[in-house]
C-alpha cells in the first residue's frame, strides 16, 4: 500500500514538473475547490447561434490549476457557473448531474451546450492536476489516430467540386462530403428539380473519386419523405459512405419508415443533445452513424456514455465539428472509445488554429488527427488574445432545491 501511494505521488509530482503546472501533493488534489469561472468571446467569430457558440470558459481552482472549455451563451454559462463555485472539480459526474437536474427542468439543447463547455473544462483540470492527457483518464488510447472527412477542401486550387474531392483524398482524408444542389440565397427551392440534380451531382462525384465509399452527402433535412427516399434509392448502387439528415428528425419514428425504404448508410445527430435525444435512433437500429458532438451533447461526460451506447448497438460515430477546442476534445473521446467506426469532420479539410490557442493543440498530419499526449486537453489558452466578457465568483442568490438520497446522490426534486 505504501508503494502504491509513493508511485502515485511520484506520478503527480513528475507530471507537474514536466508540464510547468502547479505542484500538488496527493492530499491536496482531492481538496481542490472552484473559485472563479470566466467567459471570453472568441475574436473573429460572430455566428449568433447558441448551438454553435465557440466562446471560451475558464474554470479556476484554489490550487492554481485552470481548465478551459468551449461553447455556451453568456446567460446560460452565468446561471450554471453560479451553481459550481465552491465545488470540488474532481467530482465531474456529480457536478454534471447537479447542473442537469438541479434546476428541476431538464435543460434544453442551448443550455446543454453551455453545460458541455463547463464539463470540458473540468476534465481539463483533472488531467492537468494528475499530469495526464484526458484520453488516459477515459481508459487510454484505443486508436493510433482518427480518420477524417472534409466538408469542402480549402487547400485545393481546383475550380470544380469533382477536382476538389480528388485533391481531398490525395491529401490523405478518408472521405469528401458534399451537400445537395440548391438551397442557397433567395432562389426558391424546388424539391423535384433538386432531387434529380442532386442525384446527378452524386454520380459525378462518385466517378471522380472512384467510388469505394470515398464520398458522402448531407441532405440537410431539405427534402420531404418522398424526395429524400427517392435520392437514397438512386444512391444505393453508388455505395456512399453515408447519407446524412435525409429528412427532419424531430420524430424518431419516421426513420423506421425510412430504414425500411432504403439501404444507404444513414447518419443523423448533429442537432441532438444528450442520450435521451438519441436513444431511440440507436437502440432501434434506425441509423448507422451518429453525428453527436461536443459541447452539444453536454460535454465529455455525456459523450462517453453515448459512445458506449453506440458500441453496444454497432453504430459508428462521425461527429459534427463545432469549434477548434471541441475538435481537440473529440480526438481524446474517439481516441479512447470503441464504436465500430469513428471518423471526424473537418470544415475545409483542416483543423482551425485560432491565435488564442497554442499552434500544436491539435496534431494533424496526412489527413488524420493524432492523440495529444499533453496533460488535460493539451490546449493552452491566451486570454489576452480573446475578449473578456464576465467572471463569476459566487453562488446564485436564488438557489433551487436539491433532493439527495441518503448516500448523497442527486435525485429529481
Buried (B, 14 or more C-beta within 10 A) or exposed (E): EEEEEEEEBEBBBEBBEEBEBBBBEBEBBEEBEBBBBBBBBBEEBEEEEBBBBBBBBBBBBBBEBBBBBBBBBBEBBBBBBBBBBEBBBBBBEBBBBBBBBBBEEEBEBBBBBBBBBBBBBBBBBBBBBBBBBBBBBBEEBBBEBBBBBBBBBEEBEBEEBBBBBBBBBEBBBBBBBBBBBBBEEEEEEEBEEBBBBBBEBBBBBBEBBEBEBBBBBBBEBBBEBEBBBBBBBBBEEBBBBBBBBBBBBEEBEBBBEBBEBBEBBBBBBBBBBBBEBBBBBBEBEBBBBBBBBBBBBBBBBBBBEBBBBBBEBEBBBBBBBBBBBBBBBBBBBBBBBEBEBBBBBBBBBBBBEBEBBEEEBBBBEEBBBBBBEBBBBBBBBEBEEBEEBEEBEEBBEEEEEBEEEEEEEBEEE
